[in-house]
Amino acid sequence: MRILIILIALVLLSCNEKQEREKKAEQAVQQKLKELFFDWSKKEITNKHLWAKDSCYPDWIMRHDFEGTLEDMWGLPDSSSFNYSYADVNEDGKTDQLVTFMPSQCDGGNASMWVQIEVLAISDKDQYKIETSMGDGIFSAAGQGASGFYFYDSIGVNKIYATYFNFGERDGHCCPSIVKNVVFDYKTRKVIHTGPNVSKQYNGQ
């Protein structure tokens, strides 16, 4: 009996050690993917597609040769506002990353309150490629031909989860009354499931 207990303990210990190694390996992959996202954001700032958080302040504008209007400036929010999701969305045995965030509008208005930027780091052989809602196809293709708009929530195996929004005739800018859970097929870019209406109205903030 004692030998059996020892054997069970050794098996459990081995399983725990294996799980711990796998957890650390997955954390290392996620950290690498986060660094890819931060590299992407730095490039977008350099190319003036997005602006650093401190760029939205008058003293920054005074110190730089800025041409344009504040209405055209979308700033990166605080890092706590980034939403990360991990899964093997393209089914190649490697972890992929979806980062979503709502950009800050530098003029302090609310025109961008229903704007979401999506950044997908997806494995491509031995490297990762970046696809975004800022012109790289996957997200616009998923919602093509549909009225309303989507906020992407997370990824799964061959799935992209989203929330669909649309405004009724009497809805204010803050509160679309049509809100549904949606699942896209990653390979076909088509809706494979539309859930029931999410209860009540939704505030984009």
N, C-alpha and C positions, 0 to 999 in steps of 0.2 A: 504493500500500500504506500509506504514511504517513497519507494522508487517511482511509483506512478505519479505521486504528487510532485516529485522533483522534475520528472519529465514534462509534466504539464506546465510547471513554472518556467522551465527552460524554453518551451515552445512559445509561451506567452511573452517572455522576455525578448525572444528573437523577433516575434511579430511586432512588438512595440518599437524595437530598434529599427526594423524595416520601415515602419510607418513614419518614424521620426526622420529617417534619411530621405524618404520620399517627400515629406513635408518641407524639409530644408531645401531640397532640390527644386521644388515647385516655387518656393519663396524666392529663390535665386533667379528663376526664370521671370517671375513677376517683376522683380526689381529691375532686371534688364529691360523688360518691356516698358516700365515706367520711364526709364532713362531715354528710351527711344521717343516716347511722347514728349518729354521735356526738350529733347533735341529738335523735334518737329516744331514745338512752340517757339523756340529761339529763332528758327529759320523764318517762321511766319512773322515774327516781330521784325527781323532784319529786312524782310521783303515788304513790310508795312501792310500786311494783310490783317494782322492783329496788332494790338498795342499792349505794352507792359502795363501792369496795374497802376504804376506811378505816372504813366503817361497821360492819365486823365485829369491831371491837376494843372492849374494855370501856371505854376512856377516851372513845370517841365516845358510847357509850350513857350514860355518866355526864354528859356535857355536853349531852345532848338530852333532850327530854321524850318518851321512847320508850315506846310502849304496844304490847305484844305479846310474843312469845317468839322466841328466836333460831332455833328450829326452822322458823319461818315466813319467815325472812329468806334470800333468795337475793341474793348479792352479785355485782357485775360482776367478772370475773377480770382479771388483768393484760392489757394490750392485746396482748401477744405471743400470747395464747391465742385471739384472734379469727381465724377462718378466712374469707378473702375469695375469692369466685369471681365471674367476670364473663362474660356472654354475652348475646346478644339472645334471651332465652328466649321472649318473646311475638311475635317475628318482625315487629317494626315498624320495623326499621332503627336502633334505639337500644340502647345498652348498658344492661343491667340488672345488679344486684348482689345476691348472696346472702352474708350474713354469718351464721356459726354459731358458737356457743360453749357451753361447759358452765358454768353458774353455780356460784359458790362457795357452799357452805352455811355460814352464819355460825356455827353451833354446833359446827363442826368434825366433824360426823358424815358418813356416806356415803350418806344416803338420796337425795341428788340426783345420785349418780354416774352414773345412767342418764338424766339429764335433759339435753336439748339445747334451746337456744332458737335459733330461726331467724328472721332478719329479711331480708325480700326487698324491695328497692327496685326497683319495676318502672315502666317508662315508661308514662304515660297522657296521650296527646296532647302538650302542651307542658310537662307537669309529671311528677313522680314520686310514686307512692303507696307507702306502706309496708304490707306484709302480714307478719304474724308468727305464730308458733306460740302466741302468748299470747292467741289469741281471734279471729283474722281469717280463719280458714277454709281457706286453700289447703293447708296442711300436714296438718291433721286430715282434710280431705277426701281427700287422696292416700292416707292409710293407713286410711280408713274400712272397717270390717267385717273387718279382718285381725287375727289374734292377733299377739302380739309387738309390736315397736316399731321405728321407723326413726330412724337418724341420717342427716341430709342432708349430702352431701359437696360437691356442686358443681352448677352449672347449665350447660346447653348450649342449642342452638337447639331450642326446643320440648321440652326434656328437663330433668328434675330427677334427678340421680344420688343414690342413697342406699345405705345398708347396713342390711339387715334383721337384727334380733336376736330370738332367742327362747330360753327356758330349757328344757332337758330336765329330766326328773324328778329327777335327781341333781345338777343344777348348783347351785353356790353363787352368792350374790348378785354376786360379782365376775366370774363367768365363764360367760356363756351359750355353749352349745356349738353352737347353730344360728345361723350367720352367713352371709348371702348378699348378693351385690351385686344391687341393684335399680335399674331405670330407670323413671321415671314419664313419661307423656305430659302435658305442661303443660296442654294445652287440655282434655283429657278427664278429667285427674286419675286416670288408671287406670295400673296396672302394664303396661308394654309389654314388659319383659324382666326375667327373674329369672336371675341368674347362678348358677354352681355354688357350693357351700359354700366359704367362705373357710377356708383351712387352719387347724387347731388352734383353741384357745379364744381368746377376746378379752377383754382387760382394759380396762374403761371408763376407766381413768386414762390 
